[in-house]
Each structure stands twice: as C-alpha cells, then as structure tokens.
Amino acid sequence: MYSGCRFDVRGKHLSEARHWSAPEVFGPRAHFSTSPPPAALLVRDVKRRDEGVYRCRVDFRNTQTTSFRYNLTVVVPPEKPVVVDRWGRVINTTTLGPHEEGDDEMP
C-alpha cells in the first residue's frame, strides 16, 4: 500500500498548506487540489508502475481520523502489432491474407 503524498494544513489557512510528494512514488507528477471541491490528488503522466492500492488519511482537529483506500488500475493500450514470418523476420506489408490459422505467410 502506498502513501506517498502529504497535504499539511495544521496551523495554516488552506491556501498556505504545504504539499509534499515522495520522489519514489509520484514526485513532481502529483498535485493536491482543494478547489473546486471535492479535493483531489491529481497525477500527471500516469505510469504502469503507479498501479496499486493507495491510502488517503484525513486528520481532523475535533473528530476522529478517517482513512480511505483506493485501488488504482492502470490500463495500457496495446502496442501496434508486428507480423513476423517463421524465421522471425518482420513482414513489412500493408496487406496480409486471408489465411487460415497456422498458415505460413511466406512459402
């Protein structure tokens, strides 16, 4: 579970709060936004390695601390397919087939 950002408002006005993001988690890619509500952690340039369970802990002055867990799933689009022949050579053509499954492209 990751907890790599902090937003500290203790003894300050909300506009003076300090934000910190762990270099090994998000570093400068993360920013905590309080306006407009609701507050949100914004992460730019999301990476596959960012996937995981994150904890959000909120400490209140007069009430009990509240914690939330969030699961971040990163969906990576597939890369462009590469067609190779049985010898592993890349076939550079724009049209193939039709062929049956298992057929060789090159005789």
Biopython code that builds the backbone (N, CA, C, O; Angstrom):
import numpy as np
from Bio.PDB.StructureBuilder import StructureBuilder

atoms = [
    (1, "MET", "N", (0.851, -1.162, 0.000)),
    (1, "MET", "CA", (0.000, 0.000, 0.000)),
    (1, "MET", "C", (0.900, 1.228, 0.000)),
    (1, "MET", "O", (1.891, 1.289, 0.728)),
    (2, "TYR", "N", (0.544, 2.197, -0.820)),
    (2, "TYR", "CA", (1.337, 3.408, -0.966)),
    (2, "TYR", "C", (0.717, 4.559, -0.189)),
    (2, "TYR", "O", (-0.505, 4.676, -0.107)),
    (3, "SER", "N", (1.542, 5.381, 0.363)),
    (3, "SER", "CA", (1.123, 6.629, 0.978)),
    (3, "SER", "C", (2.225, 7.624, 0.676)),
    (3, "SER", "O", (3.047, 7.920, 1.544)),
    (4, "GLY", "N", (2.256, 8.139, -0.528)),
    (4, "GLY", "CA", (3.397, 8.913, -0.983)),
    (4, "GLY", "C", (3.199, 10.405, -1.085)),
    (4, "GLY", "O", (4.073, 11.099, -1.605)),
    (5, "CYS", "N", (2.060, 10.936, -0.600)),
    (5, "CYS", "CA", (1.814, 12.371, -0.674)),
    (5, "CYS", "C", (1.273, 12.852, 0.662)),
    (5, "CYS", "O", (0.588, 12.119, 1.375)),
    (6, "ARG", "N", (1.594, 14.100, 0.987)),
    (6, "ARG", "CA", (1.052, 14.709, 2.197)),
    (6, "ARG", "C", (0.591, 16.125, 1.866)),
    (6, "ARG", "O", (1.184, 16.829, 1.049)),
    (7, "PHE", "N", (-0.489, 16.509, 2.535)),
    (7, "PHE", "CA", (-1.023, 17.861, 2.397)),
    (7, "PHE", "C", (-1.274, 18.350, 3.813)),
    (7, "PHE", "O", (-2.227, 17.915, 4.459)),
    (8, "ASP", "N", (-0.437, 19.243, 4.299)),
    (8, "ASP", "CA", (-0.448, 19.655, 5.702)),
    (8, "ASP", "C", (-1.026, 21.057, 5.844)),
    (8, "ASP", "O", (-0.487, 22.023, 5.304)),
    (9, "VAL", "N", (-2.142, 21.153, 6.586)),
    (9, "VAL", "CA", (-2.809, 22.426, 6.790)),
    (9, "VAL", "C", (-2.722, 22.854, 8.259)),
    (9, "VAL", "O", (-3.241, 23.910, 8.620)),
    (10, "ARG", "N", (-2.087, 22.066, 9.094)),
    (10, "ARG", "CA", (-2.060, 22.365, 10.532)),
    (10, "ARG", "C", (-1.535, 23.777, 10.795)),
    (10, "ARG", "O", (-0.441, 24.144, 10.364)),
    (11, "GLY", "N", (-2.357, 24.567, 11.526)),
    (11, "GLY", "CA", (-1.964, 25.904, 11.930)),
    (11, "GLY", "C", (-1.901, 26.918, 10.803)),
    (11, "GLY", "O", (-1.347, 28.002, 10.985)),
    (12, "LYS", "N", (-2.454, 26.595, 9.646)),
    (12, "LYS", "CA", (-2.375, 27.497, 8.490)),
    (12, "LYS", "C", (-3.754, 27.639, 7.849)),
    (12, "LYS", "O", (-4.669, 26.860, 8.116)),
    (13, "HIS", "N", (-3.873, 28.642, 7.010)),
    (13, "HIS", "CA", (-5.052, 28.757, 6.158)),
    (13, "HIS", "C", (-4.878, 27.748, 5.024)),
    (13, "HIS", "O", (-3.751, 27.411, 4.662)),
    (14, "LEU", "N", (-5.970, 27.271, 4.471)),
    (14, "LEU", "CA", (-5.925, 26.273, 3.399)),
    (14, "LEU", "C", (-5.028, 26.711, 2.244)),
    (14, "LEU", "O", (-4.333, 25.883, 1.654)),
    (15, "SER", "N", (-5.035, 27.999, 1.918)),
    (15, "SER", "CA", (-4.222, 28.494, 0.803)),
    (15, "SER", "C", (-2.726, 28.463, 1.107)),
    (15, "SER", "O", (-1.911, 28.591, 0.193)),
    (16, "GLU", "N", (-2.352, 28.294, 2.383)),
    (16, "GLU", "CA", (-0.941, 28.261, 2.780)),
    (16, "GLU", "C", (-0.449, 26.849, 3.076)),
    (16, "GLU", "O", (0.678, 26.661, 3.535)),
    (17, "ALA", "N", (-1.277, 25.880, 2.817)),
    (17, "ALA", "CA", (-0.926, 24.491, 3.142)),
    (17, "ALA", "C", (0.293, 24.033, 2.360)),
    (17, "ALA", "O", (0.545, 24.490, 1.245)),
    (18, "ARG", "N", (1.044, 23.120, 2.965)),
    (18, "ARG", "CA", (2.227, 22.569, 2.301)),
    (18, "ARG", "C", (1.882, 21.214, 1.694)),
    (18, "ARG", "O", (1.232, 20.382, 2.327)),
    (19, "HIS", "N", (2.328, 21.007, 0.462)),
    (19, "HIS", "CA", (2.120, 19.734, -0.231)),
    (19, "HIS", "C", (3.471, 19.085, -0.453)),
    (19, "HIS", "O", (4.434, 19.747, -0.840)),
    (20, "TRP", "N", (3.535, 17.792, -0.207)),
    (20, "TRP", "CA", (4.772, 17.038, -0.406)),
    (20, "TRP", "C", (4.427, 15.744, -1.122)),
    (20, "TRP", "O", (3.437, 15.090, -0.793)),
    (21, "SER", "N", (5.241, 15.374, -2.101)),
    (21, "SER", "CA", (5.042, 14.135, -2.848)),
    (21, "SER", "C", (6.361, 13.376, -2.871)),
    (21, "SER", "O", (7.386, 13.916, -3.286)),
    (22, "ALA", "N", (6.334, 12.127, -2.425)),
    (22, "ALA", "CA", (7.552, 11.313, -2.349)),
    (22, "ALA", "C", (8.149, 11.116, -3.733)),
    (22, "ALA", "O", (7.440, 10.721, -4.659)),
    (23, "PRO", "N", (9.447, 11.385, -3.891)),
    (23, "PRO", "CA", (10.088, 11.219, -5.204)),
    (23, "PRO", "C", (9.962, 9.804, -5.756)),
    (23, "PRO", "O", (9.843, 9.626, -6.968)),
    (24, "GLU", "N", (9.986, 8.801, -4.890)),
    (24, "GLU", "CA", (9.920, 7.418, -5.366)),
    (24, "GLU", "C", (8.501, 6.976, -5.709)),
    (24, "GLU", "O", (8.315, 5.906, -6.288)),
    (25, "VAL", "N", (7.506, 7.774, -5.365)),
    (25, "VAL", "CA", (6.119, 7.422, -5.696)),
    (25, "VAL", "C", (5.654, 8.274, -6.882)),
    (25, "VAL", "O", (5.577, 7.776, -8.004)),
    (26, "PHE", "N", (5.348, 9.542, -6.645)),
    (26, "PHE", "CA", (4.878, 10.411, -7.727)),
    (26, "PHE", "C", (5.829, 11.562, -8.026)),
    (26, "PHE", "O", (5.888, 12.029, -9.164)),
    (27, "GLY", "N", (6.561, 12.021, -7.042)),
    (27, "GLY", "CA", (7.450, 13.166, -7.248)),
    (27, "GLY", "C", (6.670, 14.376, -7.738)),
    (27, "GLY", "O", (5.572, 14.636, -7.245)),
    (28, "PRO", "N", (7.208, 15.118, -8.694)),
    (28, "PRO", "CA", (6.534, 16.334, -9.163)),
    (28, "PRO", "C", (5.306, 16.068, -10.038)),
    (28, "PRO", "O", (4.639, 17.012, -10.463)),
    (29, "ARG", "N", (4.999, 14.794, -10.312)),
    (29, "ARG", "CA", (3.828, 14.494, -11.155)),
    (29, "ARG", "C", (2.516, 14.650, -10.394)),
    (29, "ARG", "O", (1.452, 14.689, -11.012)),
    (30, "ALA", "N", (2.571, 14.742, -9.055)),
    (30, "ALA", "CA", (1.349, 14.792, -8.252)),
    (30, "ALA", "C", (1.106, 16.188, -7.700)),
    (30, "ALA", "O", (2.039, 16.916, -7.359)),
    (31, "HIS", "N", (-0.169, 16.540, -7.621)),
    (31, "HIS", "CA", (-0.578, 17.832, -7.063)),
    (31, "HIS", "C", (-1.906, 17.631, -6.350)),
    (31, "HIS", "O", (-2.819, 17.011, -6.896)),
    (32, "PHE", "N", (-2.019, 18.157, -5.126)),
    (32, "PHE", "CA", (-3.262, 18.058, -4.372)),
    (32, "PHE", "C", (-4.072, 19.323, -4.602)),
    (32, "PHE", "O", (-3.612, 20.426, -4.310)),
    (33, "SER", "N", (-5.267, 19.160, -5.120)),
    (33, "SER", "CA", (-6.128, 20.297, -5.443)),
    (33, "SER", "C", (-7.311, 20.339, -4.484)),
    (33, "SER", "O", (-7.995, 19.335, -4.286)),
    (34, "THR", "N", (-7.548, 21.508, -3.889)),
    (34, "THR", "CA", (-8.694, 21.665, -2.989)),
    (34, "THR", "C", (-9.808, 22.485, -3.625)),
    (34, "THR", "O", (-10.896, 22.601, -3.059)),
    (35, "SER", "N", (-9.547, 23.046, -4.781)),
    (35, "SER", "CA", (-10.541, 23.891, -5.416)),
    (35, "SER", "C", (-10.624, 23.546, -6.896)),
    (35, "SER", "O", (-9.578, 23.475, -7.540)),
    (36, "PRO", "N", (-11.773, 23.333, -7.461)),
    (36, "PRO", "CA", (-13.072, 23.326, -6.798)),
    (36, "PRO", "C", (-13.282, 22.029, -6.029)),
    (36, "PRO", "O", (-12.650, 21.018, -6.334)),
    (37, "PRO", "N", (-14.177, 22.050, -5.019)),
    (37, "PRO", "CA", (-14.460, 20.812, -4.268)),
    (37, "PRO", "C", (-15.039, 19.755, -5.185)),
    (37, "PRO", "O", (-15.649, 20.118, -6.191)),
    (38, "PRO", "N", (-14.890, 18.494, -4.908)),
    (38, "PRO", "CA", (-14.162, 17.957, -3.754)),
    (38, "PRO", "C", (-12.652, 17.980, -4.001)),
    (38, "PRO", "O", (-12.194, 18.070, -5.140)),
    (39, "ALA", "N", (-11.901, 17.897, -2.922)),
    (39, "ALA", "CA", (-10.446, 17.844, -3.027)),
    (39, "ALA", "C", (-10.043, 16.583, -3.782)),
    (39, "ALA", "O", (-10.734, 15.565, -3.730)),
    (40, "ALA", "N", (-8.907, 16.665, -4.490)),
    (40, "ALA", "CA", (-8.468, 15.514, -5.290)),
    (40, "ALA", "C", (-6.955, 15.522, -5.428)),
    (40, "ALA", "O", (-6.324, 16.578, -5.471)),
    (41, "LEU", "N", (-6.391, 14.335, -5.496)),
    (41, "LEU", "CA", (-4.978, 14.183, -5.820)),
    (41, "LEU", "C", (-4.903, 13.982, -7.327)),
    (41, "LEU", "O", (-5.437, 13.005, -7.852)),
    (42, "LEU", "N", (-4.248, 14.892, -8.018)),
    (42, "LEU", "CA", (-4.129, 14.834, -9.474)),
    (42, "LEU", "C", (-2.739, 14.329, -9.827)),
    (42, "LEU", "O", (-1.740, 14.860, -9.343)),
    (43, "VAL", "N", (-2.676, 13.315, -10.661)),
    (43, "VAL", "CA", (-1.396, 12.726, -11.061)),
    (43, "VAL", "C", (-1.277, 12.838, -12.572)),
    (43, "VAL", "O", (-2.135, 12.353, -13.310)),
    (44, "ARG", "N", (-0.205, 13.482, -13.028)),
    (44, "ARG", "CA", (0.064, 13.620, -14.460)),
    (44, "ARG", "C", (0.936, 12.459, -14.924)),
    (44, "ARG", "O", (1.648, 11.845, -14.130)),
    (45, "ASP", "N", (0.869, 12.171, -16.210)),
    (45, "ASP", "CA", (1.756, 11.187, -16.829)),
    (45, "ASP", "C", (1.777, 9.872, -16.041)),
    (45, "ASP", "O", (2.834, 9.409, -15.613)),
    (46, "VAL", "N", (0.592, 9.282, -15.859)),
    (46, "VAL", "CA", (0.465, 8.044, -15.083)),
    (46, "VAL", "C", (1.264, 6.931, -15.746)),
    (46, "VAL", "O", (1.206, 6.750, -16.962)),
    (47, "LYS", "N", (2.005, 6.195, -14.944)),
    (47, "LYS", "CA", (2.863, 5.106, -15.419)),
    (47, "LYS", "C", (2.278, 3.762, -14.990)),
    (47, "LYS", "O", (1.487, 3.688, -14.049)),
    (48, "ARG", "N", (2.672, 2.717, -15.685)),
    (48, "ARG", "CA", (2.235, 1.369, -15.322)),
    (48, "ARG", "C", (2.629, 1.052, -13.877)),
    (48, "ARG", "O", (1.881, 0.390, -13.158)),
    (49, "ARG", "N", (3.800, 1.523, -13.456)),
    (49, "ARG", "CA", (4.288, 1.232, -12.100)),
    (49, "ARG", "C", (3.481, 1.950, -11.016)),
    (49, "ARG", "O", (3.632, 1.639, -9.834)),
    (50, "ASP", "N", (2.621, 2.912, -11.400)),
    (50, "ASP", "CA", (1.784, 3.617, -10.428)),
    (50, "ASP", "C", (0.629, 2.752, -9.933)),
    (50, "ASP", "O", (-0.023, 3.096, -8.947)),
    (51, "GLU", "N", (0.374, 1.645, -10.601)),
    (51, "GLU", "CA", (-0.736, 0.779, -10.223)),
    (51, "GLU", "C", (-0.538, 0.255, -8.808)),
    (51, "GLU", "O", (0.567, -0.140, -8.433)),
    (52, "GLY", "N", (-1.606, 0.253, -8.029)),
    (52, "GLY", "CA", (-1.520, -0.272, -6.670)),
    (52, "GLY", "C", (-2.632, 0.261, -5.797)),
    (52, "GLY", "O", (-3.547, 0.936, -6.269)),
    (53, "VAL", "N", (-2.541, -0.054, -4.508)),
    (53, "VAL", "CA", (-3.513, 0.403, -3.522)),
    (53, "VAL", "C", (-2.914, 1.606, -2.798)),
    (53, "VAL", "O", (-1.784, 1.556, -2.313)),
    (54, "TYR", "N", (-3.682, 2.672, -2.733)),
    (54, "TYR", "CA", (-3.241, 3.903, -2.091)),
    (54, "TYR", "C", (-4.134, 4.206, -0.897)),
    (54, "TYR", "O", (-5.320, 3.877, -0.893)),
    (55, "ARG", "N", (-3.554, 4.830, 0.106)),
    (55, "ARG", "CA", (-4.296, 5.188, 1.307)),
    (55, "ARG", "C", (-4.398, 6.702, 1.399)),
    (55, "ARG", "O", (-3.421, 7.419, 1.186)),
    (56, "CYS", "N", (-5.592, 7.174, 1.717)),
    (56, "CYS", "CA", (-5.823, 8.593, 1.970)),
    (56, "CYS", "C", (-6.247, 8.719, 3.427)),
    (56, "CYS", "O", (-7.267, 8.164, 3.835)),
    (57, "ARG", "N", (-5.465, 9.448, 4.203)),
    (57, "ARG", "CA", (-5.761, 9.627, 5.627)),
    (57, "ARG", "C", (-6.066, 11.097, 5.863)),
    (57, "ARG", "O", (-5.314, 11.978, 5.445)),
    (58, "VAL", "N", (-7.184, 11.347, 6.542)),
    (58, "VAL", "CA", (-7.594, 12.712, 6.846)),
    (58, "VAL", "C", (-7.658, 12.857, 8.359)),
    (58, "VAL", "O", (-8.427, 12.167, 9.029)),
    (59, "ASP", "N", (-6.836, 13.766, 8.893)),
    (59, "ASP", "CA", (-6.829, 14.047, 10.330)),
    (59, "ASP", "C", (-7.627, 15.317, 10.582)),
    (59, "ASP", "O", (-7.345, 16.368, 10.006)),
    (60, "PHE", "N", (-8.621, 15.207, 11.446)),
    (60, "PHE", "CA", (-9.463, 16.349, 11.788)),
    (60, "PHE", "C", (-9.073, 16.889, 13.159)),
    (60, "PHE", "O", (-8.539, 16.163, 13.997)),
    (61, "ARG", "N", (-9.344, 18.154, 13.372)),
    (61, "ARG", "CA", (-8.998, 18.777, 14.644)),
    (61, "ARG", "C", (-9.893, 18.266, 15.773)),
    (61, "ARG", "O", (-9.402, 17.974, 16.864)),
    (62, "ASN", "N", (-11.197, 18.155, 15.526)),
    (62, "ASN", "CA", (-12.139, 17.834, 16.604)),
    (62, "ASN", "C", (-12.842, 16.496, 16.457)),
    (62, "ASN", "O", (-13.667, 16.139, 17.298)),
    (63, "THR", "N", (-12.535, 15.752, 15.409)),
    (63, "THR", "CA", (-13.187, 14.454, 15.227)),
    (63, "THR", "C", (-12.146, 13.400, 14.884)),
    (63, "THR", "O", (-10.968, 13.699, 14.690)),
    (64, "GLN", "N", (-12.605, 12.184, 14.816)),
    (64, "GLN", "CA", (-11.725, 11.037, 14.587)),
    (64, "GLN", "C", (-11.090, 11.061, 13.191)),
    (64, "GLN", "O", (-11.702, 11.503, 12.219)),
    (65, "THR", "N", (-9.860, 10.580, 13.123)),
    (65, "THR", "CA", (-9.152, 10.432, 11.847)),
    (65, "THR", "C", (-9.917, 9.461, 10.956)),
    (65, "THR", "O", (-10.455, 8.461, 11.431)),
    (66, "THR", "N", (-9.961, 9.761, 9.670)),
    (66, "THR", "CA", (-10.632, 8.903, 8.699)),
    (66, "THR", "C", (-9.620, 8.457, 7.655)),
    (66, "THR", "O", (-8.800, 9.252, 7.196)),
    (67, "SER", "N", (-9.678, 7.179, 7.280)),
    (67, "SER", "CA", (-8.785, 6.646, 6.247)),
    (67, "SER", "C", (-9.603, 6.003, 5.141)),
    (67, "SER", "O", (-10.641, 5.389, 5.387)),
    (68, "PHE", "N", (-9.118, 6.155, 3.934)),
    (68, "PHE", "CA", (-9.743, 5.544, 2.769)),
    (68, "PHE", "C", (-8.665, 4.796, 1.996)),
    (68, "PHE", "O", (-7.500, 5.192, 2.005)),
    (69, "ARG", "N", (-9.050, 3.728, 1.338)),
    (69, "ARG", "CA", (-8.140, 3.007, 0.447)),
    (69, "ARG", "C", (-8.697, 3.074, -0.962)),
    (69, "ARG", "O", (-9.894, 2.905, -1.192)),
    (70, "TYR", "N", (-7.788, 3.327, -1.905)),
    (70, "TYR", "CA", (-8.167, 3.412, -3.308)),
    (70, "TYR", "C", (-7.285, 2.481, -4.119)),
    (70, "TYR", "O", (-6.068, 2.448, -3.936)),
    (71, "ASN", "N", (-7.900, 1.732, -5.010)),
    (71, "ASN", "CA", (-7.154, 0.853, -5.905)),
    (71, "ASN", "C", (-7.018, 1.552, -7.255)),
    (71, "ASN", "O", (-8.014, 1.857, -7.911)),
    (72, "LEU", "N", (-5.783, 1.799, -7.657)),
    (72, "LEU", "CA", (-5.522, 2.412, -8.960)),
    (72, "LEU", "C", (-5.118, 1.317, -9.931)),
    (72, "LEU", "O", (-4.097, 0.656, -9.746)),
    (73, "THR", "N", (-5.921, 1.132, -10.962)),
    (73, "THR", "CA", (-5.618, 0.175, -12.022)),
    (73, "THR", "C", (-5.232, 0.968, -13.261)),
    (73, "THR", "O", (-5.996, 1.813, -13.729)),
    (74, "VAL", "N", (-4.055, 0.697, -13.786)),
    (74, "VAL", "CA", (-3.564, 1.401, -14.968)),
    (74, "VAL", "C", (-3.811, 0.520, -16.186)),
    (74, "VAL", "O", (-3.307, -0.600, -16.259)),
    (75, "VAL", "N", (-4.578, 1.022, -17.130)),
    (75, "VAL", "CA", (-4.873, 0.293, -18.359)),
    (75, "VAL", "C", (-3.954, 0.835, -19.451)),
    (75, "VAL", "O", (-4.003, 2.017, -19.789)),
    (76, "VAL", "N", (-3.125, -0.037, -19.990)),
    (76, "VAL", "CA", (-2.166, 0.359, -21.019)),
    (76, "VAL", "C", (-2.687, -0.111, -22.370)),
    (76, "VAL", "O", (-2.935, -1.303, -22.551)),
    (77, "PRO", "N", (-2.859, 0.805, -23.324)),
    (77, "PRO", "CA", (-3.346, 0.376, -24.639)),
    (77, "PRO", "C", (-2.334, -0.540, -25.316)),
    (77, "PRO", "O", (-1.130, -0.407, -25.097)),
    (78, "PRO", "N", (-2.815, -1.466, -26.134)),
    (78, "PRO", "CA", (-1.888, -2.381, -26.808)),
    (78, "PRO", "C", (-1.000, -1.637, -27.796)),
    (78, "PRO", "O", (-1.379, -0.608, -28.356)),
    (79, "GLU", "N", (0.177, -2.183, -27.990)),
    (79, "GLU", "CA", (1.097, -1.606, -28.967)),
    (79, "GLU", "C", (0.709, -2.069, -30.366)),
    (79, "GLU", "O", (-0.054, -3.021, -30.528)),
    (80, "LYS", "N", (1.241, -1.390, -31.365)),
    (80, "LYS", "CA", (0.991, -1.748, -32.753)),
    (80, "LYS", "C", (1.511, -3.168, -32.985)),
    (80, "LYS", "O", (2.646, -3.470, -32.616)),
    (81, "PRO", "N", (0.700, -4.047, -33.592)),
    (81, "PRO", "CA", (1.161, -5.424, -33.812)),
    (81, "PRO", "C", (2.298, -5.493, -34.833)),
    (81, "PRO", "O", (2.375, -4.691, -35.764)),
    (82, "VAL", "N", (3.163, -6.461, -34.633)),
    (82, "VAL", "CA", (4.279, -6.708, -35.552)),
    (82, "VAL", "C", (4.105, -8.120, -36.096)),
    (82, "VAL", "O", (4.002, -9.074, -35.324)),
    (83, "VAL", "N", (4.071, -8.260, -37.419)),
    (83, "VAL", "CA", (3.908, -9.565, -38.058)),
    (83, "VAL", "C", (5.286, -10.062, -38.478)),
    (83, "VAL", "O", (6.043, -9.349, -39.136)),
    (84, "VAL", "N", (5.600, -11.302, -38.085)),
    (84, "VAL", "CA", (6.888, -11.897, -38.448)),
    (84, "VAL", "C", (6.644, -13.228, -39.150)),
    (84, "VAL", "O", (5.619, -13.878, -38.942)),
    (85, "ASP", "N", (7.604, -13.621, -39.986)),
    (85, "ASP", "CA", (7.497, -14.929, -40.634)),
    (85, "ASP", "C", (8.054, -15.997, -39.695)),
    (85, "ASP", "O", (8.451, -15.696, -38.569)),
    (86, "ARG", "N", (8.081, -17.244, -40.163)),
    (86, "ARG", "CA", (8.508, -18.345, -39.295)),
    (86, "ARG", "C", (9.973, -18.254, -38.887)),
    (86, "ARG", "O", (10.401, -18.962, -37.976)),
    (87, "TRP", "N", (10.744, -17.399, -39.543)),
    (87, "TRP", "CA", (12.157, -17.209, -39.194)),
    (87, "TRP", "C", (12.351, -15.985, -38.297)),
    (87, "TRP", "O", (13.477, -15.644, -37.936)),
    (88, "GLY", "N", (11.237, -15.326, -37.938)),
    (88, "GLY", "CA", (11.318, -14.171, -37.061)),
    (88, "GLY", "C", (11.581, -12.861, -37.761)),
    (88, "GLY", "O", (11.820, -11.843, -37.111)),
    (89, "ARG", "N", (11.540, -12.873, -39.093)),
    (89, "ARG", "CA", (11.754, -11.635, -39.841)),
    (89, "ARG", "C", (10.445, -10.845, -39.909)),
    (89, "ARG", "O", (9.374, -11.410, -40.127)),
    (90, "VAL", "N", (10.554, -9.548, -39.722)),
    (90, "VAL", "CA", (9.377, -8.677, -39.771)),
    (90, "VAL", "C", (8.878, -8.578, -41.201)),
    (90, "VAL", "O", (9.658, -8.345, -42.125)),
    (91, "ILE", "N", (7.570, -8.755, -41.381)),
    (91, "ILE", "CA", (6.945, -8.630, -42.697)),
    (91, "ILE", "C", (6.405, -7.215, -42.812)),
    (91, "ILE", "O", (5.457, -6.845, -42.119)),
    (92, "ASN", "N", (7.010, -6.427, -43.687)),
    (92, "ASN", "CA", (6.616, -5.028, -43.873)),
    (92, "ASN", "C", (5.692, -4.909, -45.070)),
    (92, "ASN", "O", (6.129, -4.588, -46.175)),
    (93, "THR", "N", (4.435, -5.164, -44.848)),
    (93, "THR", "CA", (3.444, -5.015, -45.901)),
    (93, "THR", "C", (2.171, -4.489, -45.268)),
    (93, "THR", "O", (1.960, -4.651, -44.066)),
    (94, "THR", "N", (1.332, -3.872, -46.054)),
    (94, "THR", "CA", (0.094, -3.331, -45.507)),
    (94, "THR", "C", (-1.074, -4.290, -45.653)),
    (94, "THR", "O", (-2.129, -4.063, -45.062)),
    (95, "THR", "N", (-0.909, -5.365, -46.434)),
    (95, "THR", "CA", (-1.997, -6.307, -46.662)),
    (95, "THR", "C", (-1.507, -7.731, -46.463)),
    (95, "THR", "O", (-0.479, -8.125, -47.014)),
    (96, "LEU", "N", (-2.237, -8.492, -45.684)),
    (96, "LEU", "CA", (-1.950, -9.913, -45.478)),
    (96, "LEU", "C", (-3.254, -10.683, -45.584)),
    (96, "LEU", "O", (-4.308, -10.197, -45.176)),
    (97, "GLY", "N", (-3.178, -11.869, -46.127)),
    (97, "GLY", "CA", (-4.311, -12.771, -46.073)),
    (97, "GLY", "C", (-5.306, -12.600, -47.193)),
    (97, "GLY", "O", (-5.067, -11.830, -48.124)),
    (98, "PRO", "N", (-6.402, -13.296, -47.120)),
    (98, "PRO", "CA", (-6.798, -14.076, -45.943)),
    (98, "PRO", "C", (-6.010, -15.381, -45.828)),
    (98, "PRO", "O", (-5.625, -15.975, -46.835)),
    (99, "HIS", "N", (-5.780, -15.811, -44.612)),
    (99, "HIS", "CA", (-5.060, -17.048, -44.333)),
    (99, "HIS", "C", (-5.777, -17.798, -43.233)),
    (99, "HIS", "O", (-6.483, -17.205, -42.418)),
    (100, "GLU", "N", (-5.593, -19.085, -43.216)),
    (100, "GLU", "CA", (-6.093, -19.912, -42.127)),
    (100, "GLU", "C", (-5.101, -19.835, -40.976)),
    (100, "GLU", "O", (-3.912, -19.597, -41.189)),
    (101, "GLU", "N", (-5.581, -20.033, -39.781)),
    (101, "GLU", "CA", (-4.700, -20.041, -38.622)),
    (101, "GLU", "C", (-3.633, -21.111, -38.805)),
    (101, "GLU", "O", (-3.941, -22.249, -39.159)),
    (102, "GLY", "N", (-2.385, -20.744, -38.565)),
    (102, "GLY", "CA", (-1.271, -21.675, -38.706)),
    (102, "GLY", "C", (-0.618, -21.653, -40.068)),
    (102, "GLY", "O", (0.476, -22.195, -40.225)),
    (103, "ASP", "N", (-1.258, -21.037, -41.074)),
    (103, "ASP", "CA", (-0.650, -20.943, -42.407)),
    (103, "ASP", "C", (0.592, -20.067, -42.358)),
    (103, "ASP", "O", (0.665, -19.122, -41.573)),
    (104, "ASP", "N", (1.571, -20.387, -43.208)),
    (104, "ASP", "CA", (2.759, -19.551, -43.354)),
    (104, "ASP", "C", (2.462, -18.443, -44.345)),
    (104, "ASP", "O", (1.810, -18.671, -45.365)),
    (105, "GLU", "N", (2.940, -17.242, -44.047)),
    (105, "GLU", "CA", (2.793, -16.120, -44.976)),
    (105, "GLU", "C", (3.760, -16.283, -46.139)),
    (105, "GLU", "O", (3.424, -15.999, -47.288)),
    (106, "MET", "N", (4.958, -16.742, -45.824)),
    (106, "MET", "CA", (5.979, -16.921, -46.855)),
    (106, "MET", "C", (6.095, -18.408, -47.170)),
    (106, "MET", "O", (6.251, -19.209, -46.248)),
    (107, "PRO", "N", (6.026, -18.800, -48.424)),
    (107, "PRO", "CA", (6.123, -20.237, -48.763)),
    (107, "PRO", "C", (7.501, -20.794, -48.496)),
    (107, "PRO", "O", (7.743, -21.979, -48.727)),
]
sb = StructureBuilder()
sb.init_structure("model")
sb.init_model(0)
sb.init_chain("A")
sb.init_seg("    ")
for serial, (resi, resn, name, xyz) in enumerate(atoms, 1):
    if name == "N":
        sb.init_residue(resn, " ", resi, " ")
    sb.init_atom(name, np.array(xyz, "f"), 0.0, 1.0, " ", f" {name:<3s}", serial, name[0])
structure = sb.get_structure()
